[in-house]
């Protein structure tokens, strides 16, 4: 489907849209178990390229490179530019998940708490929020 979309839009593909297609294609390959696909993910274009950093973090977390993943999520979290991106809001959760794998319990708690702060007005039945609360509870047991 991704290739079909690319062909359909071929006449109007901008460099940014091409980066999105490249990210999506690489993410699909990573999910399919192709570890080399991480190298195909576009690198961040500038300090404010949250999408690329987040995608790289997800791919590295999925492949077991928790330290690299944590660094990418932290870059998104620590960027001082105001951001309403879902990637920015979700980064603390995935940062926490990477930190769990690194055994950094105190930092993990803080990351989960930051994630919860981002979702204070979210629907309590939101599945990702429920999963995060369960993960956090296991940390404290």
C-alpha positions as CSV (number, residue, x, y, z in Angstrom):
1,X,0.0,0.0,0.0
2,X,2.9,2.4,0.8
3,X,4.4,1.9,-2.7
4,X,0.9,2.4,-4.3
5,X,0.5,5.7,-2.4
6,X,4.0,6.8,-3.5
7,X,3.2,6.0,-7.1
8,X,-0.2,7.8,-6.9
9,X,1.4,10.9,-5.5
10,X,4.6,10.7,-7.6
11,X,4.0,13.9,-9.4
12,X,3.6,15.9,-6.2
13,X,6.0,14.4,-3.8
14,X,8.0,17.0,-1.9
15,X,11.2,16.3,-0.1
16,X,9.3,16.2,3.2
17,X,6.7,13.8,1.9
18,X,9.6,11.6,0.5
19,X,11.1,11.6,4.1
20,X,7.7,10.4,5.4
21,X,7.5,7.6,2.9
22,X,11.1,6.6,3.7
23,X,10.3,6.6,7.4
24,X,7.1,4.6,7.0
25,X,8.9,2.1,4.7
26,X,11.7,1.6,7.1
27,X,9.4,1.3,10.1
28,X,7.4,-1.4,8.3
29,X,10.7,-3.3,7.7
30,X,11.8,-2.9,11.3
31,X,8.4,-4.3,12.5
32,X,9.0,-7.2,10.1
33,X,12.3,-8.0,11.9
34,X,14.7,-6.4,9.4
35,X,17.3,-4.9,11.8
36,X,19.2,-3.2,8.9
37,X,16.1,-1.1,8.2
38,X,17.1,1.2,11.1
39,X,19.9,2.5,8.9
40,X,17.3,3.4,6.2
41,X,15.4,5.7,8.6
42,X,16.0,9.3,7.8
43,X,18.3,11.2,10.2
44,X,16.9,14.3,11.8
45,X,17.2,17.4,9.5
46,X,17.6,19.9,12.3
47,X,17.2,20.4,16.0
48,X,13.4,20.5,15.7
49,X,12.9,17.3,13.7
50,X,10.9,15.5,16.4
51,X,9.4,13.0,14.0
52,X,12.7,11.5,12.9
53,X,14.1,11.4,16.4
54,X,11.0,9.7,17.7
55,X,11.0,7.2,14.8
56,X,14.6,6.4,15.4
57,X,13.9,5.9,19.1
58,X,11.0,3.5,18.4
59,X,13.1,1.5,15.9
60,X,16.0,1.2,18.3
61,X,13.8,0.3,21.2
62,X,12.1,-2.4,19.2
63,X,15.5,-3.8,18.2
64,X,16.9,-3.8,21.7
65,X,19.1,-0.8,21.5
66,X,17.7,0.7,24.6
67,X,20.5,3.2,25.2
68,X,20.2,4.6,21.7
69,X,16.4,4.7,22.0
70,X,16.5,6.5,25.3
71,X,18.9,9.2,23.9
72,X,16.6,9.8,21.0
73,X,13.5,10.1,23.1
74,X,15.3,12.4,25.6
75,X,16.3,14.7,22.7
76,X,12.6,15.1,21.9
77,X,11.7,15.6,25.5
78,X,14.4,18.1,26.3
79,X,13.9,20.4,23.2
80,X,13.0,23.8,24.6
81,X,10.8,24.7,21.5
82,X,7.1,24.7,22.3
83,X,5.6,21.7,20.6
84,X,2.1,20.3,20.3
85,X,3.3,17.2,18.5
86,X,2.0,13.8,19.7
87,X,5.6,12.6,19.4
88,X,6.6,15.2,22.0
89,X,3.8,14.1,24.3
90,X,4.5,10.4,23.9
91,X,8.3,10.6,24.2
92,X,8.4,10.4,28.0
93,X,6.5,7.1,27.9
94,X,8.9,5.5,25.5
95,X,11.8,7.1,27.2
96,X,10.6,5.4,30.4
97,X,10.2,2.1,28.6
98,X,13.8,2.4,27.4
99,X,15.0,3.3,30.9
100,X,13.3,0.2,32.4
101,X,15.4,-2.0,30.1
102,X,18.5,-0.1,31.3
103,X,17.6,-0.6,34.9
104,X,17.4,3.1,35.7
105,X,14.4,3.0,38.1
106,X,14.5,6.5,39.5
107,X,14.7,8.1,36.1
108,X,12.0,5.8,34.8
109,X,9.6,6.9,37.5
110,X,10.2,10.6,36.6
111,X,9.7,9.8,32.9
112,X,6.4,8.1,33.6
113,X,5.3,11.0,35.8
114,X,6.1,13.4,33.0
115,X,4.1,11.3,30.6
116,X,1.1,11.4,33.0
117,X,1.4,15.2,33.3
118,X,1.1,15.4,29.5
119,X,-2.2,13.4,29.7
120,X,-3.9,14.9,32.8
121,X,-7.0,15.7,30.8
122,X,-7.0,12.6,28.6
123,X,-9.8,10.1,28.7
124,X,-9.1,7.7,31.5
125,X,-10.0,4.7,29.3
126,X,-7.3,5.6,26.7
127,X,-5.5,2.2,26.2
128,X,-2.0,3.7,26.1
129,X,-2.6,5.5,29.3
130,X,-3.9,2.3,31.0
131,X,-0.9,0.4,29.8
132,X,1.4,3.2,31.1
133,X,-0.3,3.1,34.5
134,X,0.1,-0.6,34.8
135,X,3.8,-0.4,33.9
136,X,4.3,2.3,36.4
137,X,2.5,0.3,39.1
138,X,4.8,-2.7,38.4
139,X,7.8,-0.3,39.0
140,X,6.5,0.6,42.4
141,X,5.7,-3.0,43.5
